[in-house]
Structure formats: C-alpha cells, structure tokens
C-alpha cells in the first residue's frame, strides 16, 4: 500500500514495511524483538524508518 510522507510517494517496499509493521505490532502486544536496518547508503533505510514512525504516530505511540 503506497503511503505519502510529506510530498514524496513511497512505493515498492511492501515486504519490508510489512515486516517492520509486524514487529511494531508485536511490541504493542508486549512481545520483545529486534529489527536492524542495514545496507548501502541511499537505499532507503531512513525512509523506511520515517514511514514506520508515521504508522506508530497514527496508532498513538510516542515517537521521539
């Protein structure tokens, strides 16, 4: 599902976002875990994080 942060369209990372969202939902349910984003500069690690932060804020989580 494409989402918009600011004015930039975010597409093509459905699998990664599903995994991150599942980890976040697990945390909300009290399950611990660890997610590590790693890769070459410029592949979108920051953007994935920003998208997850937006999801977390929409669900009422405190994001700092």
LINFEN-V5142 format. One line per field, one symbol per residue. ss: DSSP state (a for helix, b for strand, c for the rest). psi: psi as a letter, one per 40 degrees, with the letter a starting at -180 (. if undefined). burial: + if it has 24 or more other ideal C-beta (glycine too) atoms within 12 Angstrom, else -. A space follows every 10 residues. Layout:
# LINFEN-V5142
ss: ???
psi: ???
burial: ???
This chain:
# LINFEN-V5142
ss: ccbbbccbbb cccaaaaaaa aaaaaaaacc cccccccccc ccccaaaaaa aaaaaaaacc cccc
psi: hiihhbehhh iefddddddd ddddddddee hiihhhhiii heeedddddd ddddddddee ihh.
burial: ---------+ --+--++--+ +-++------ ---------- ---+--++-+ ++-++----- ----
